[in-house]
Amino acid sequence: MHRKLRLRNREDFSRIYRSGKSFANGQFVVYWSKQPSADPFRLGVSASKKIGNAVVRNRMRRMLKEIVRQHENRIVPKTDFILIVRKPATVMKMKEMEKSVLHVLKKAGLLQSISYSKDKQAD
């Protein structure tokens, strides 16, 4: 994931927690807010010490960033969002985690639907 797509400042995190909206499922919580300077979007990942040691937390961050990177063309532009990892997510496989992340992003209204063009039709 590109460096410019990451949320890193404490002020940005605090702003999103204070004035943003939140949605959750059993494994993840997403806080988000519109931000004109976020082009196309910016992501922050929060994994507290409650979910495990540094190895577990960093693994979760890497997996979440990869899932978001794979679906970055579907994420609503000009949005800052923070994904918070909950304990049940630590035992999930990558595909299950992807499904859960997409579910919480869809619930928050942060996913656009993709329209596939039918330029080449079969004869």
N, C-alpha and C positions, 0 to 999 in steps of 0.2 A: 504494500500500500504506500502510495506516495506521501512524502513528508508533509506536503501542503494540505493533505486531506485529514490530518490528525489534529485533534484538540489536545492542547498540552497545558495551557495557562490555567491557573487556579481561578482567575477571574471569569474565564469562559465557563468552566464547570459550575461555579457558583451562580452565574447568570442563568444558566440553563436550569439548574435545580430550583432557583427562586421563581423564575417567570415562565418556565416551560411547562409543557403538558407531559403526563406520564401514562404509560400503559404497561401491563405486565402479564406474564403467564407463569407457569410453575418454575421455569428455568431462568428467565431473563426479565429484566425491567428496562424499558427504554424511556428516557427523558428526551424531549426535543423542543426546539423552537426555531422559528424562521430567522434567518440572518442574511441580509443582503450581501455581506462580504464573503460568505461561504460559497465558493464556486468550484465544483458543483455542489459539494456538501463537505462537512467535516465530521469525523467520528472520534469519540473518546470511549475508552473501555475502562471500566472500574471492576476490579476483582479484589475483594477485601481478604484479610488474613483468615476470616472465618471459613473460607472455602478450601484452604489448604496451604501448604508451604509455597515458597517462591517458584519451585519447579511447576507446580500445578497452576498457580496464578498466571505465570508467563505462558504456559501451554494454552490456557484458555484464551488469553489475549491474542496469541498468534492465530489460533483457530478462528476466532471471531473476525479478526482483520481479513483473513483469507476468504471467509464466507462473504463478507461485505464487498471485498475486491471482486469476487466472481459475479456479484449481482449489482455492481455499481451503476450500470446503465439503467437499472430499474428504480433507483432511489430518487425521490423527489428532490429537485435542485434547490439551492439556496437554503439549506437546512443544516443546523448543527444538531447532532444527537449523541447521547451517551448510552451505551449498553452496559448494564450492570449484571454481573454473573451471580446466580444463586447456586447454592450447594448442589442441588440435583443435577445440574448441568455437567458437573465434573466427571460423572460416570457415563456420559452419553458418547456414542460413536459420532463421527463427523457428519454422516447423513442425517441422523436424528437431530443433531444440533442445528444443522442447516435448516431443517424443516421448522424447528422451534423458533429460530431467529426470524425466518421469513414470516412465520405466524404473528409474532409480536410486532414486527414492522408493518405488516398488513393491517393489524388491529389498530395501530397508531396512525394509519393513513399515509405512511411514508414510502409505499411501493406504488409505482406506476404500472399499468398493464402494458405489456409489449404487444404491438401489432406486427405480425409477420407479413411481409409483402409477398404477393404471388406474382412476381415478375416473370418467372420462368414456369410455364405450365407444361405439364406432360402431354405429349401428342397422343 
